[in-house]
Amino acid sequence: MAGIDLSGNSLSQEIPNGLTTLLAIRYLNLSGNHLSGFIPEDIGNLVLLESLDLSRSQLSGEMPPSFTDLKSITVLNLSSNSLSGRIPTGDQLRTLDDPSIYSNNLGLCGFPLEDCVSSSTPTQTETSLDEDRETLWFYCFVAAGFISGFWLYWGTFLFRSETWRYSLYQYVDNMQAKVTKKMYSCMKRFQANVSE
């Protein structure tokens, strides 16, 4: 059997897995039906397939990686479905550079459509920025605590009189307020730079 054309019928359900056992088939047209579910994972078994039309149905999920095994494919139409994910990149698929063969599949990306935007990258970037911000705050507070503790501890030995001790504590309080204010303004600038 050289080809199958079942286009423009009311076929429903999933594409039968048995179709991928017809290894000598060269043309397969199932367009304009009500097919749902996924494209069979082993579609790449049809190594002699030259033309495949699965357009205008309700197919979903990703294009199986085995599409790269279709070394003879010269005509492909997967438009007007609900496919998603990255279009597999194979030598023969790269020759099919007409974006319309994948049109009306809002979730598809990659050559010849727009590049895919990884959803995990922003999350990793945001996580990294949050960790950096927490680390900066931690070191600022450690430094402020160390300075305050150092002066409070040694100040009591250096200045025995109450007047000196009162002055020292007031000085340390003022210094701590300045350091806290400075850290707060640094963090504001850091957050402004990150948001840009």
Residue pairs with C-beta under 8 A, 6 or more apart in sequence:
1 22
1 24
1 25
2 24
2 25
2 26
2 27
3 25
3 26
3 27
3 28
3 29
3 51
4 19
4 22
4 25
4 27
4 28
4 29
4 30
5 27
5 29
6 29
6 30
6 33
7 29
7 30
7 31
7 32
7 33
7 53
8 31
8 32
8 33
9 32
9 33
10 33
10 34
11 30
11 33
11 34
11 35
12 33
12 34
12 35
12 36
13 35
13 36
13 37
14 35
14 36
14 37
14 38
15 30
15 35
15 37
15 39
15 40
15 54
15 59
17 40
17 42
19 25
19 28
19 40
20 40
20 42
20 43
20 45
20 46
21 45
22 46
23 45
23 46
23 47
23 48
24 48
25 46
25 48
25 49
26 48
26 49
26 50
26 51
26 72
27 49
27 50
27 51
28 46
28 49
28 51
28 52
28 53
29 51
29 52
29 53
30 53
30 54
30 57
31 53
31 54
31 55
31 56
31 57
31 77
32 55
32 56
32 57
33 56
33 57
34 57
34 58
35 54
35 57
35 58
35 59
36 57
36 58
36 59
36 60
37 59
37 60
37 61
38 59
38 60
38 61
38 62
38 64
39 54
39 59
39 61
39 63
39 64
39 83
40 64
41 64
41 66
42 64
42 66
43 64
43 66
43 67
43 70
44 64
44 65
44 66
44 67
44 68
44 69
44 70
45 66
45 69
46 52
46 70
47 69
47 70
47 71
47 72
48 72
49 70
49 72
49 73
50 72
50 73
50 74
50 75
51 73
51 74
51 75
51 76
52 70
52 73
52 75
52 76
52 77
53 75
53 76
53 77
54 77
54 78
54 81
55 77
55 78
55 79
55 80
55 81
56 79
56 80
56 81
57 80
57 81
58 81
58 82
59 78
59 81
59 82
59 83
60 81
60 82
60 83
60 84
61 83
61 84
61 85
62 83
62 84
62 85
62 86
63 78
63 83
63 85
63 87
63 88
63 108
64 88
65 88
67 88
67 90
67 93
68 88
68 89
68 90
68 91
68 92
68 93
69 90
70 90
70 92
70 93
71 91
71 92
72 92
73 92
73 93
73 96
74 95
74 96
76 93
76 96
76 101
77 101
78 101
78 102
78 105
79 100
79 101
79 102
79 103
79 104
79 105
80 103
80 104
80 105
81 104
81 105
82 105
82 106
82 107
83 102
83 105
83 107
83 108
84 105
84 106
84 107
84 108
85 107
85 108
85 109
86 108
86 109
86 110
86 116
87 93
87 102
87 108
87 109
87 110
87 111
87 112
87 113
89 110
89 111
94 111
96 112
97 111
97 112
98 112
99 112
99 113
102 108
102 112
102 113
109 115
109 116
109 117
110 116
129 194
133 187
133 190
133 191
133 194
136 187
136 190
137 183
137 187
140 183
140 186
140 187
141 183
143 179
144 176
144 179
144 180
144 183
147 175
147 176
147 179
148 172
148 175
148 176
151 168
151 171
151 172
151 175
152 168
152 169
152 172
155 165
155 168
155 169
155 172
156 165
159 165
159 167
159 168
